[in-house]
Amino acid sequence: MNLFKRAWWRLTGHLGKTLMLIGLFFVICTLVLSGFLIRSAAARAATDAKQRVGAVATMQLDLDALISSGKAQESNGSMPGTIGAAGDLHRSLVDKICGSSVVAQCNYTTDAGAFPTKSTKLYQPVPPPAGQDTLGTDLFRADGIRDLNAVSEFRGGDSKLVSGRGITPRSKSDEIVVEERMAKANGLKVGDSVRLKVGQLPPPGQKKNEKEYVFKVVGIYKSSLADTGQYVPALMDPANHLYVSPDGASTLLGKGDEADDGVVKQATFTLKDPEDLGRLKQDAEAAGADLDIFPLSVNDKQYKALVGPISKTADFATVTVWLVAVAGTVILALIVASSLRERRKELGILLSLGERKPRLLGQHLVEVVVCAVFAIGLAGACSGLLSQSIGDRLLAGEVGSAKDDAANQGRERDPSDPNGGLKQDEPAADPIDSMDIRLGPADIGKVGATGLAIAAIATLIPGSRVLRLNPRDILTKGD
């Protein structure tokens, strides 16, 4: 008799057991397919985040490496040691590295200060207490930037231009953007000039640099930080925060007037591909950079913040797929083994009638595969909504944990700061808190292959006992 007919009669004649197998396979296939869909959604989100954030390599001075190299200026007894020219990262070098074929975008910043002059005064609504020494704080804070729009305060809306324009990569070294309160205190408007002095105190025994440098006001901005009504050191007052080009900041650092002498504190390079860091290091060395003193490191903090929760969700889904597959195989194998014991008389009769053992095993396999096919179809119809619901709940928990961890995380030390200062906070990146579940033919194919593999393994392993049976033993001894 045809084994397919026998399998059909068995399935239709024992509907209870058939529906039980279909239900078990439905649960297994639904969970497996949900795991596949969550992993696929996480992979798409990670790719989108990588394109949005990019891989950013940072170059800046490593003070410990400079001291270890012996290139720092040492103390001679009367004068303390200083960083020296060996610790200067020149803009001309950075521009060469920016020309690398693996760099999609580059930026650099310089921190500087500027002493006021007779014609350009500090904004100080509350004077300092009598007798307080303010020599080291009575100056402007001047940030040398390549693009004002890239500054976190302006990108986040805490500061905004109210007149003129900002600093751009094409800005000249004598262009400056000032805060609205400082501009009013000095009667400045766009197009006026300000005169500033180098914001560096001289070493002991040397005279202060009294040379005045002229800057043209190209923009006026407004900070959201209001006056406190109390005395604040001028350097820390947001109204005394100036923005200049990197070359302008180098001038105020006393590093030189020429563009090639411009010094930057930190350079960032957005790579076209995260795997290109090695090539970037080769190009940097070819340009003349000492990567021991100015190391290149990939800053993937924002990328990790974006994809961390969804990656953990995908990892959990992967573990679930394996656990369900293994557990489902074991459970089905036990069910098939139990079914074989129950049907021992049927097997014995068929064998005594001359049926071959492989065809008996094939009948059982057909029965289980038919149940699996029905379950895979039902899983494909239901898994989309179920995966979305499960994925969103798991992701919401991971996002909450990630935000708590970020709130408790401290700032890192700035390796270029001789005073052991901390790095400036980077713009916060909100984790991806939703996933785009898409059910496609490839996903159905994967869960179908998984389901059929489970059916085959769960049937063939216990069913192999059939190949060792003979009709006399089955009909006379039972098991």
Secondary structure, 3 states (H helix, E strand, C coil): CCHHHHHHHHHHHCHHHHHHHHHHHHHHHHHHHHHHHHHHHHHHHHHHHHHHHCEEEEEECCHHHHHHHCCCECCCCCCCCECCHHHCEEHHHHHHHHCCCCEEEEEEEEEEEEECCCCCCCCCCCCCCCCCCCCCCCCEEEEEECCHHHCHHHHCCCEEEEEECCCCCCCCCCEEEEEHHHHHHCCCCCCCEEEEEECCCCCCCCCCCCCEEEEEEEEEEEECCCCCCCCCCHHHCHHHEEEECHHHHHHHCCCCCCHHHCEECEEEEEECCHHHHHHHHHHHHHHCCCCCCCCEEEECHHHHHHHHHHHHHHHHHHHHHHHHHHHHHHHHHHHHHHHHHHCHHHHHHHHHCCCCHHHHHHHHHHHHHHHHHHHHHHHHHHHHHHHHHHHHHHHHHHHHHHHHHHHHCCCCECCCCCCCCECCCCCCCCCCCCCCCCCCHHHHHHHHHHHHHHHHHHHHHHHHHHHHCCHHHHHHHCC
